[in-house]
Amino acid sequence: MPLPVRAEALKVNPEIDRLLYQVDVIVQEAEGLVDKIGDEQFNWSPDPGRWSLAQNIDHLNVTNGLMMATISVAISSARAEGRLSEGPFTYGFLSRYFYRKIQPPVRSRFRAPKQLQPKLDGSKVARIDDVMGEFRATHDRLKQIMISASGVDLAAVKVTSPASNFLRYELGMAMWIVCGHDRRHLWQARNVRNHANFPK
């Protein structure tokens, strides 16, 4: 896999550069999780009600798609309104608290709202190539959106979470939360793969 392009080449601010690096690491981790397994293993769940590898990654595809739509609108609006800054940026206590809360190892579990549930319900076998193909495409799109945010005031612009209209974050923190949420579910997916009863 090629090395990430650095900020100087992309002409993005240092915070966006750090976010782009996070996305590259996340994609590499996901690729490692599905390496050398088959579709049956990909769809295996340790217990009823617990998500499989496939469902954890599909949940990220669903959630990130909704988050990116919201973030894209916020970036476009900010540029139209001239809300620009090169930073550095400082974020509020509540959004920083939520970001810490979703990080692995998972100590607090939340039930995903209906709109963020995986499309896969376990009724049919999902193909690794299909789910991972969407994951890669989603994260390529996420990087383009992050690049488009360079120069926008990441602390002044607010984004509403697709999970709840009551959850609002600064634009920059919303992108960090996407990465933190990715790591949370890849950690859960790794626990599935490392389970004692995982099919060999």
C-alpha positions as CSV (number, residue, x, y, z in Angstrom):
1,M,0.0,0.0,0.0
2,P,1.4,3.4,-0.9
3,L,2.5,5.8,1.8
4,P,0.0,8.6,2.6
5,V,0.6,11.9,0.8
6,R,1.8,14.5,3.3
7,A,0.3,17.9,4.0
8,E,2.9,19.8,2.0
9,A,1.9,18.1,-1.2
10,L,-1.8,18.4,-0.6
11,K,-1.5,22.0,0.8
12,V,-3.8,21.2,3.7
13,N,-3.4,22.4,7.3
14,P,-1.6,20.2,9.9
15,E,-4.9,19.0,11.6
16,I,-6.3,17.8,8.3
17,D,-3.0,16.0,7.6
18,R,-3.3,14.2,10.9
19,L,-6.9,13.2,10.1
20,L,-5.8,11.9,6.7
21,Y,-3.1,9.8,8.3
22,Q,-5.8,8.4,10.8
23,V,-7.9,7.3,7.8
24,D,-5.0,5.5,6.1
25,V,-4.3,3.6,9.4
26,I,-7.9,2.7,9.8
27,V,-8.2,1.2,6.3
28,Q,-5.0,-0.8,6.8
29,E,-6.3,-2.2,10.1
30,A,-9.6,-3.2,8.4
31,E,-7.7,-4.9,5.6
32,G,-5.7,-6.8,8.2
33,L,-8.9,-8.0,9.9
34,V,-10.3,-9.7,6.8
35,D,-6.9,-11.0,5.6
36,K,-6.9,-14.8,5.0
37,I,-10.5,-15.4,6.1
38,G,-13.5,-16.5,4.0
39,D,-17.1,-15.3,3.8
40,E,-18.4,-17.8,6.4
41,Q,-15.9,-16.5,9.0
42,F,-16.7,-12.9,8.0
43,N,-20.3,-13.5,8.8
44,W,-19.8,-15.5,12.0
45,S,-21.2,-14.1,15.3
46,P,-20.1,-15.3,18.7
47,D,-23.6,-14.9,20.3
48,P,-27.1,-13.9,19.2
49,G,-27.4,-10.2,19.1
50,R,-23.6,-9.6,18.8
51,W,-22.4,-8.3,15.5
52,S,-20.2,-10.3,13.2
53,L,-17.1,-8.9,11.5
54,A,-19.3,-8.1,8.5
55,Q,-21.9,-6.3,10.5
56,N,-19.3,-4.1,12.4
57,I,-17.8,-3.0,9.1
58,D,-21.2,-2.6,7.4
59,H,-22.3,-0.4,10.4
60,L,-19.3,1.8,9.7
61,N,-20.3,2.0,6.0
62,V,-23.8,3.1,7.0
63,T,-22.8,5.6,9.7
64,N,-19.9,7.1,7.8
65,G,-22.1,7.7,4.7
66,L,-24.6,9.7,6.8
67,M,-21.8,11.6,8.7
68,M,-20.1,12.5,5.4
69,A,-23.3,13.9,4.0
70,T,-23.7,16.1,7.0
71,I,-20.0,17.2,7.1
72,S,-20.0,18.0,3.3
73,V,-23.0,20.4,3.8
74,A,-21.3,22.1,6.7
75,I,-18.1,22.6,4.7
76,S,-20.0,24.1,1.7
77,S,-22.0,26.4,4.0
78,A,-18.9,27.5,5.9
79,R,-17.2,28.5,2.6
80,A,-20.2,30.3,1.3
81,E,-20.4,32.3,4.6
82,G,-16.6,33.0,4.6
83,R,-16.1,31.1,7.9
84,L,-12.4,30.4,7.3
85,S,-9.3,29.9,9.4
86,E,-6.0,28.0,9.3
87,G,-6.1,27.2,13.0
88,P,-4.9,25.8,15.3
89,F,-8.3,24.9,16.6
90,T,-9.7,24.3,20.1
91,Y,-12.8,22.2,20.8
92,G,-15.4,22.2,23.5
93,F,-15.5,20.0,26.5
94,L,-18.6,18.0,25.5
95,S,-17.4,17.0,22.1
96,R,-13.9,16.1,23.4
97,Y,-15.6,14.0,26.2
98,F,-17.7,12.2,23.6
99,Y,-14.6,11.6,21.4
100,R,-12.8,10.0,24.4
101,K,-15.9,8.0,25.3
102,I,-16.1,6.2,22.0
103,Q,-12.4,5.2,21.9
104,P,-11.4,1.5,22.3
105,P,-11.1,-0.4,24.5
106,V,-14.9,-0.2,24.8
107,R,-16.1,0.3,28.4
108,S,-19.5,1.9,27.6
109,R,-21.8,0.3,25.1
110,F,-24.5,2.2,23.2
111,R,-27.3,0.7,21.1
112,A,-27.0,2.1,17.6
113,P,-30.1,4.0,16.6
114,K,-32.3,2.4,13.9
115,Q,-30.9,4.6,11.1
116,L,-27.3,3.6,12.0
117,Q,-27.9,-0.2,12.2
118,P,-26.0,-2.3,9.7
119,K,-27.9,-3.2,6.5
120,L,-26.8,-6.8,7.0
121,D,-29.1,-8.6,9.4
122,G,-27.5,-12.1,9.2
123,S,-30.2,-13.5,7.0
124,K,-27.8,-14.0,4.1
125,V,-24.1,-14.4,3.7
126,A,-22.4,-11.1,3.0
127,R,-19.3,-11.2,0.7
128,I,-16.1,-9.7,2.0
129,D,-15.4,-8.1,-1.4
130,D,-18.7,-6.3,-1.4
131,V,-18.5,-5.0,2.2
132,M,-14.9,-4.1,2.0
133,G,-15.2,-2.6,-1.4
134,E,-17.8,-0.2,0.0
135,F,-15.5,0.4,3.1
136,R,-12.6,1.4,0.9
137,A,-14.7,3.7,-1.3
138,T,-16.3,5.3,1.7
139,H,-12.9,6.1,3.2
140,D,-11.5,7.4,-0.1
141,R,-14.5,9.8,-0.2
142,L,-13.9,10.7,3.5
143,K,-10.3,11.7,2.7
144,Q,-11.5,13.9,-0.2
145,I,-14.0,15.6,2.2
146,M,-11.3,16.2,4.8
147,I,-9.1,17.8,2.2
148,S,-12.0,20.0,1.1
149,A,-12.3,21.2,4.7
150,S,-8.8,22.7,4.8
151,G,-9.0,26.4,5.3
152,V,-12.5,26.2,6.9
153,D,-12.8,27.3,10.6
154,L,-13.0,23.7,12.0
155,A,-13.9,25.0,15.5
156,A,-16.6,27.6,14.6
157,V,-18.7,25.5,12.3
158,K,-21.1,23.0,13.9
159,V,-22.3,19.6,12.6
160,T,-25.4,17.7,13.8
161,S,-24.9,14.0,14.4
162,P,-27.0,11.6,12.4
163,A,-27.5,9.6,15.6
164,S,-29.5,12.4,17.3
165,N,-30.5,16.0,16.6
166,F,-29.4,16.8,20.2
167,L,-25.7,15.9,19.4
168,R,-23.8,18.7,17.8
169,Y,-20.0,18.9,17.4
170,E,-17.5,21.3,15.9
171,L,-16.7,20.4,12.3
172,G,-13.1,19.3,13.1
173,M,-14.2,17.2,16.1
174,A,-16.9,15.6,13.9
175,M,-14.1,14.3,11.7
176,W,-12.1,13.1,14.7
177,I,-15.2,11.3,16.0
178,V,-15.6,9.5,12.7
179,C,-12.1,8.1,13.1
180,G,-12.7,7.3,16.8
181,H,-15.9,5.5,15.9
182,D,-14.1,3.5,13.2
183,R,-11.5,2.4,15.7
184,R,-14.2,1.4,18.2
185,H,-15.9,-1.0,15.8
186,L,-12.6,-2.4,14.4
187,W,-11.7,-3.2,18.0
188,Q,-15.0,-5.0,18.4
189,A,-14.5,-6.8,15.1
190,R,-11.0,-7.9,16.2
191,N,-12.5,-9.3,19.4
192,V,-14.8,-11.4,17.2
193,R,-11.9,-12.7,15.1
194,N,-9.9,-13.5,18.3
195,H,-12.9,-15.3,19.9
196,A,-12.1,-18.8,21.0
197,N,-14.9,-20.3,18.9
198,F,-14.1,-18.3,15.7
199,P,-14.3,-20.7,12.8
200,K,-10.9,-22.0,11.7
